[in-house]
Amino acid sequence: MTQVCVIGIYVPNMKDAIHFYTTVLGFEVNKEYSSKIVTLVHGDLPIVLEEKENHAFNAVNHSSGVVLALKTEDIEQTVNHLKEHNVNFIIEEPTPCPPGKYISFRDPFGNTLEYLQFD
């Protein structure tokens, strides 16, 4: 199974985030899925910015503003593979999102990971 990483970053303000990542870090806007979800690229490195109110690390639920998302071409097959390995799902059913579909789960250390299938 070939995997490509996609880094998701939660931000409190999309306009400011796009300005920072494009002007300061040299990313380019690849696609705007909505006013709250934008894909940027820098060479082969894609990131997805998502505007959310609660974007900072939260010690209670162990969430942070950065999520490692792995790209998959077949999310159903990926779910089955993860089930075979008894992963701790957060969102087990492929769920629609502006770029496509995603699932969410925790690694053995409590870190949140996602698989994303682009439409």
NORMO-V821504 format. One line per field, one symbol per residue. burial: b if it has 24 or more other ideal C-beta (glycine too) atoms within 12 Angstrom, else e. A space follows every 50 residues. Layout:
burial->???
This chain:
burial->eeeeebbbbbbeebeebbeebeeeeebebbeebeebbbbbeeeeebbbbb beeebeeeeeeebeebbbbbbbeebeebbeebeeeebebbbeebeebebb bbbbbbeeeeebbbbbbbe
